[in-house]
Amino acid sequence: MAEFVSKSLGEFELIARLTARLRRRTGTILGPGDDCAILRPARGRELITIDSMVEGVHFRLDWGAPESLGARSLTVNLSDIAAMGGRPTACVVNLAIRPGLDARFFDRLYAGLERAAGAAGVDIVGGNVTRAEALSITIALLGEARGGVLMRSAARPGDHIYVTGTLGDAALGWRALDGQVKVRGAARRFLIDRYLNPAARVAAGMRLARIRPVPAAIDISDGLWQDLGHMLERSGVGAEIDAAAIPLSPAYRAAAGGDLKLALGGGEDYELLFALRHEKSEAHLTKQLGVPVSGIGRIVRGRGARLRDGGAPALAGWDQLKERR
């Protein structure tokens, strides 16, 4: 029987177990094992972000493998660095552990976390372990921006609005797991995978930051409509969105038809939303950024966003402090 962390493994034994197989990459001078890590100075402007995933709020353990949970916990932070056009470099991890989870679970969680870190070129350089009533994973991630920095405040009237990928898939995947949406076969597998195994658009963000003038950008974590609203507020502008241009996957259409509610307000897509001064074709941007890109509207004078049919959807997006999906 696997040992239970809460009974047989202490804080330092668990830390030693989880960090023993971590790889050190080029940016770390001293990794886990001391009071602080030592990193080489960033060669550009330094970026930092932090995010938490809490059991019962952001995930359920019976919905996916621990490896996926570990990778996803880093991906949500990688997406923030991508939205600034940065390169992720190093992170620290805080685990709040509840009783009933064995050491093998954390071995698998860290295996997924380390794989995601390796793919992104990130060093895991330290962290902390504590007790809690529910499992939570908090990661603080550092990055650097060597060229332009993508910011929400750079949108101007006349800019063209684009998004990467397709929208609403993760929200439908969550609802499929929760039994709220009935969808079968390949479409179900695709939607659930988009929820459990999201991809951060780091390479696309760095390529986007090379465009001049530097675009406005944000990652779509809380839903297109809400995150667009954040960009518009910071930039002091409005937007017109073409509902027919919202990119939907075949799996989304199989599950929801043409209903745009979750594509506009579902959240957890981790795609990039950006505004360019000069219009470019979708084909050109898809080739330039290395991911599918769709044009969905324009930045206009005024405040707020509306669909081009004159409507403004009553969507709030994801709110961490509200129990609503």
LOMIZA-69424 format. One line per 5 residues: number of its first residue (from 1); for each residue y, z, x of C-alpha. Coordinates in pm, 1 decimal. Layout:
% LOMIZA-69424
NUM> Y,Z,X  ... .
//
This chain:
% LOMIZA-69424
1> 0.0,0.0,0.0  344.7,-86.0,131.9  558.9,210.2,219.9  845.5,292.9,-16.1  1183.1,287.8,154.4 .
6> 1308.6,586.1,-39.9  1016.3,803.9,75.9  881.1,682.0,408.1  1151.4,487.8,588.4  1479.8,645.6,689.2 .
11> 1813.2,467.9,724.1  1782.5,397.2,1095.5  1419.2,289.7,1080.4  1501.5,38.9,808.2  1804.9,-93.5,997.5 .
16> 1595.1,-135.3,1312.5  1321.9,-310.3,1114.7  1560.8,-554.2,947.0  1766.8,-637.2,1254.5  1480.1,-673.4,1501.4 .
21> 1430.4,-1043.0,1432.6  1794.5,-1146.7,1393.4  1907.5,-1427.6,1621.9  2229.9,-1409.2,1819.4  2429.7,-1729.7,1831.0 .
26> 2725.8,-1838.9,2038.9  3002.6,-1626.9,1887.9  2858.4,-1277.8,1935.5  2892.1,-1064.4,2247.5  2733.2,-749.3,2101.1 .
31> 2539.5,-744.6,1775.1  2368.5,-466.0,1575.7  2297.3,-135.8,1747.1  2639.0,3.9,1839.3  2925.8,151.1,1637.2 .
36> 3088.3,-191.9,1611.0  2993.1,-547.8,1690.0  3188.4,-739.5,1954.3  3283.4,-1099.1,1878.6  3456.3,-1363.3,2080.4 .
41> 3810.4,-1432.4,1953.2  3842.5,-1707.2,1695.4  3971.1,-2039.5,1830.2  4179.6,-2095.2,1517.0  4310.2,-1887.9,1230.5 .
46> 4064.4,-1616.2,1135.2  3930.6,-1596.3,780.0  3763.2,-1299.9,613.5  3605.3,-1256.2,271.0  3381.0,-1000.8,101.3 .
51> 3159.0,-1015.2,-205.4  2897.5,-799.9,-374.7  2590.0,-874.2,-581.1  2466.7,-591.4,-803.5  2130.8,-566.5,-977.7 .
56> 2169.0,-598.5,-1352.3  2510.2,-762.1,-1315.8  2454.1,-1061.5,-1087.9  2073.6,-1080.5,-1068.7  1740.0,-949.9,-1190.6 .
61> 1456.9,-899.7,-945.0  1195.6,-1051.8,-1174.4  1382.3,-1384.7,-1188.3  1331.6,-1504.6,-832.7  1193.5,-1438.7,-486.2 .
66> 1360.9,-1185.8,-253.3  1418.8,-1469.0,-4.9  1632.3,-1653.0,-261.3  1829.0,-1336.7,-334.0  1900.9,-1285.2,35.3 .
71> 2019.6,-1642.2,80.5  2227.2,-1634.8,-237.7  2403.2,-1315.4,-134.1  2540.3,-1498.3,169.7  2604.1,-1827.2,-10.3 .
76> 2861.7,-1673.0,-244.1  3061.2,-1572.5,64.0  3006.4,-1904.1,242.1  3157.7,-2074.7,-60.8  3483.6,-1879.3,-12.4 .
81> 3504.8,-1994.5,349.7  3428.8,-2350.9,236.4  3715.4,-2331.7,-13.2  3954.5,-2263.8,276.0  3816.8,-2545.8,489.2 .
86> 3681.5,-2298.4,743.4  3373.1,-2260.0,959.5  3178.3,-1935.3,896.3  3101.1,-1731.8,1208.9  2972.2,-1375.9,1155.8 .
91> 2898.4,-1122.7,883.7  2811.6,-759.5,822.0  2580.7,-650.1,540.4  2584.1,-333.9,327.8  2266.8,-255.4,135.2 .
96> 2278.2,2.8,-144.1  1909.8,74.4,-210.3  1751.2,223.4,-519.8  1411.3,394.5,-525.8  1103.4,183.9,-588.1 .
101> 1164.9,-100.1,-343.0  921.1,-129.0,-55.1  989.9,-233.0,301.8  818.0,-567.5,248.4  1078.1,-652.5,-17.7 .
106> 1358.5,-601.7,233.9  1169.6,-796.5,500.6  1164.1,-1091.9,262.0  1525.0,-1045.2,152.4  1641.4,-1046.7,513.8 .
111> 1422.3,-1345.8,593.0  1612.7,-1544.6,329.4  1944.8,-1405.7,446.7  1870.7,-1496.2,808.0  1761.1,-1847.8,714.0 .
116> 2085.4,-1904.3,524.9  2283.1,-1758.5,813.4  2104.9,-1981.1,1063.8  2169.9,-2293.5,858.8  2540.8,-2204.3,840.3 .
121> 2575.1,-2098.5,1205.6  2648.0,-1736.4,1111.2  2557.9,-1426.7,1314.9  2455.1,-1114.2,1123.2  2621.9,-860.7,1351.5 .
126> 2578.0,-528.2,1172.3  2606.4,-339.6,847.4  2512.0,-24.4,664.4  2242.7,121.3,439.4  2296.4,378.8,164.2 .
131> 2126.8,509.4,-150.7  2224.3,400.7,-500.3  2101.8,387.0,-859.4  2087.3,5.4,-850.2  2027.8,-236.6,-567.2 .
136> 2344.5,-401.8,-440.4  2414.7,-633.0,-148.8  2767.6,-651.4,-10.9  2855.6,-897.2,264.8  3180.0,-929.4,456.7 .
141> 3199.4,-1270.0,621.7  3427.7,-1394.8,897.5  3524.7,-1754.5,959.6  3778.4,-1962.8,1143.6  3998.5,-2256.4,1051.2 .
146> 4084.2,-2471.0,1350.0  4288.1,-2733.6,1166.3  4440.1,-2738.6,821.2  4371.5,-2451.6,582.1  4294.9,-2528.6,218.8 .
151> 4493.1,-2302.2,-15.3  4532.4,-2268.1,-390.3  4911.2,-2289.3,-365.4  4937.8,-2648.1,-233.5  4903.9,-2845.1,-560.6 .
156> 5204.1,-3059.0,-662.1  5281.9,-3269.5,-972.4  5121.3,-3609.8,-937.2  4824.0,-3484.9,-734.6  4480.5,-3610.2,-835.0 .
161> 4215.8,-3350.2,-923.1  3854.9,-3379.5,-805.5  3537.2,-3171.8,-807.8  3218.8,-3191.3,-603.4  2872.7,-3202.3,-758.1 .
166> 2797.3,-3129.8,-1124.1  2917.7,-2837.2,-1331.8  2753.7,-2587.6,-1565.0  2401.2,-2610.8,-1425.5  2386.3,-2254.1,-1290.3 .
171> 2518.2,-2108.5,-1615.4  2247.1,-2291.9,-1806.8  1987.2,-2179.8,-1552.5  2087.9,-1816.3,-1606.5  2058.8,-1860.1,-1981.8 .
176> 1721.2,-2031.1,-1945.9  1591.3,-1732.3,-1748.5  1738.6,-1494.9,-2005.2  1576.0,-1682.1,-2294.1  1907.4,-1788.0,-2448.1 .
181> 1849.7,-2160.2,-2386.7  1528.4,-2347.3,-2453.0  1466.2,-2623.1,-2200.9  1139.8,-2737.0,-2043.2  989.3,-2923.2,-1753.4 .
186> 1191.3,-3071.9,-1468.8  1522.8,-3000.6,-1638.4  1441.6,-2629.0,-1663.8  1330.0,-2614.0,-1300.1  1646.5,-2792.4,-1184.7 .
191> 1881.1,-2563.3,-1378.9  1708.5,-2243.9,-1267.6  1710.5,-2362.0,-905.8  2085.0,-2427.3,-929.3  2129.2,-2064.6,-1036.8 .
196> 1886.6,-1901.4,-793.0  1952.3,-2124.4,-490.8  2315.3,-2241.3,-491.8  2458.1,-2439.9,-201.0  2798.3,-2372.4,-44.8 .
201> 2999.4,-2686.3,38.9  3095.4,-2572.7,389.7  3076.2,-2912.0,562.8  3263.7,-3078.2,276.6  3534.8,-2813.0,295.4 .
206> 3587.1,-2868.6,667.9  3610.9,-3245.0,615.3  3850.7,-3193.8,326.2  4078.0,-2984.3,550.8  4125.4,-3285.6,780.6 .
211> 4299.4,-3485.1,505.2  4680.2,-3500.9,526.1  4867.2,-3363.5,350.9  4620.2,-3076.6,330.9  4484.3,-3055.7,-25.9 .
216> 4494.0,-2756.4,-256.6  4144.0,-2620.6,-313.9  3936.4,-2342.5,-466.0  3564.2,-2288.5,-510.3  3424.5,-2285.0,-863.2 .
221> 3262.1,-1943.6,-886.5  3403.9,-1817.4,-1217.1  3405.3,-2145.8,-1410.6  3609.4,-2464.7,-1377.2  3871.1,-2369.6,-1636.8 .
226> 3935.1,-2021.5,-1495.8  3937.5,-2129.5,-1130.9  4162.0,-2425.6,-1208.3  4393.1,-2173.7,-1374.6  4405.9,-1971.4,-1051.3 .
231> 4511.0,-2281.2,-858.5  4774.5,-2375.6,-1114.7  4917.8,-2024.1,-1120.1  4947.0,-2006.4,-740.6  5101.1,-2353.5,-725.3 .
236> 5333.1,-2312.2,-1024.3  5211.8,-2631.1,-1193.9  5004.3,-2754.6,-1486.4  4709.7,-2992.6,-1522.0  4565.6,-3251.5,-1754.8 .
241> 4185.9,-3280.8,-1748.5  3983.0,-3572.2,-1879.5  3691.6,-3419.3,-2070.8  3489.0,-3739.9,-2040.9  3513.7,-3722.9,-1660.7 .
246> 3357.6,-3376.1,-1620.8  3042.2,-3439.5,-1411.2  2724.3,-3330.3,-1590.0  2371.3,-3349.9,-1453.3  2088.9,-3510.7,-1653.9 .
251> 1934.6,-3163.0,-1680.3  2255.6,-3023.3,-1828.6  2263.3,-3303.1,-2086.6  1897.7,-3237.3,-2170.5  1974.4,-2872.9,-2239.7 .
256> 2326.7,-2885.6,-2385.0  2393.4,-3247.3,-2477.4  2763.3,-3323.3,-2456.9  2877.2,-2963.3,-2519.1  3120.4,-2885.9,-2235.6 .
261> 3151.6,-2510.2,-2291.3  2936.3,-2406.7,-1994.9  3054.1,-2693.9,-1773.5  3410.4,-2570.6,-1820.2  3353.0,-2196.1,-1831.4 .
266> 3002.8,-2108.0,-1712.5  3061.9,-2004.7,-1351.9  2849.3,-1974.8,-1035.9  2853.3,-2347.5,-958.3  3000.3,-2291.2,-608.0 .
271> 3136.7,-2644.4,-605.8  3481.0,-2732.6,-468.9  3779.3,-2812.7,-690.5  4065.3,-2980.5,-505.5  4389.2,-3170.8,-557.3 .
276> 4490.5,-3468.8,-339.9  4841.4,-3609.3,-303.3  4710.8,-3965.4,-275.5  4447.2,-4103.2,-509.4  4115.8,-4201.9,-351.7 .
281> 3813.0,-4355.5,-514.8  3516.1,-4137.7,-598.1  3298.1,-4357.5,-376.3  3536.1,-4315.0,-80.9  3553.1,-3936.3,-117.0 .
286> 3178.0,-3908.1,-169.1  3123.7,-4087.1,162.0  3401.0,-3895.1,338.9  3289.5,-3547.9,226.8  2914.8,-3609.8,221.9 .
291> 2868.4,-3482.5,-135.7  2915.6,-3643.5,-478.9  3280.4,-3630.3,-590.5  3429.7,-3693.8,-935.4  3794.8,-3738.6,-1033.8 .
296> 3871.2,-3531.2,-1342.8  4249.0,-3526.9,-1394.7  4602.9,-3490.1,-1265.6  4843.2,-3212.7,-1169.3  5151.6,-3219.5,-1394.8 .
301> 5477.7,-3031.9,-1433.0  5472.4,-2720.2,-1646.9  5218.5,-2441.4,-1676.1  4852.8,-2417.3,-1773.2  4579.3,-2675.1,-1824.8 .
306> 4487.6,-2888.3,-2121.1  4231.1,-3149.7,-2203.1  4375.2,-3495.7,-2251.2  4296.9,-3484.3,-2623.8  4565.7,-3217.2,-2645.5 .
311> 4333.1,-2921.8,-2657.5  4313.3,-2611.0,-2443.3  3961.8,-2458.7,-2458.9  3940.5,-2088.9,-2541.6  3742.0,-2013.0,-2227.2 .
316> 3773.0,-1704.1,-2011.5  3513.2,-1782.4,-1744.2  3324.1,-1510.3,-1560.4  3495.4,-1172.1,-1531.9  3333.4,-910.1,-1306.9 .
321> 3455.3,-623.2,-1525.8  3338.1,-761.9,-1858.5  2977.5,-761.4,-1975.9  2973.3,-1115.8,-2103.9  2779.6,-1427.4,-2016.8 .
//
